[in-house]
Amino acid sequence: MTSATHAALDLMRYESPLPRTTASSRIYDDLRQRILSLELPPGTNLLRAELAREYDVSQTPLRDALQRLEQDGLIKTYPQSRTLVTRIDMPMINEALFLRRALETEVVVGLSQNAPPETIARARTVIEMQVEVAKDRSQLRRFQELDEYFHFLLFEGLRRENLHSLLRSRSGDLDRVRRLQVHSDEKLRVILKGHADVIDAIEAGKVQRAIEEIRHHTYKPADWADEYRDKFPDYFA
């Protein structure tokens, strides 16, 4: 990788739309990623005593983290019983897709009218990183993380990080299905071109073109997730 790519990796590693200053936030972020990556698949029983030992914390920050995950719809707590990773809910996927397209359309409109130069530069650096990562099929998870970071940068450029956090909290089921995808080389090229086309339109100040590019980039047909439900029926509600 180039020096610019390494620098951007460091940037992504230490910069997050969510604070990491508390034990609760640290546990929440880590467990969330483990659930989204399917390291903790749907139906997994989360044992609080084991988690407290693993993260070396008391029950209080662990409880706070689990409450946030439950608000995101990623776990379900049964009082005096158990805490389970939820199964993927199809209506929630469709809701997240709708919300994503609506919010990101408005974001690119705002950026097309007044995009900070540093947002353009950082987004292009992330695209450069994705190009490098796409050459190694074992790095698909990194590619997906970079994809998520690219979209966060758009919200950040418009100072709408809170809206990105809202979208993030509503997209857990969508993100889990995306992790089930095995992209072909052609699909990776399409994603990369989509990112480049969005940034080109924003930088050129072409509002209508930016709208068309982001809507094309985020479009998925209504039956998009059906094939994954058929392949992994135990993961779905």
Beta strands, then each sheet from edge to edge (+ up, - down):
strand 1: 75-78
strand 2: 82-85
sheet 1: 1+ 2-
end
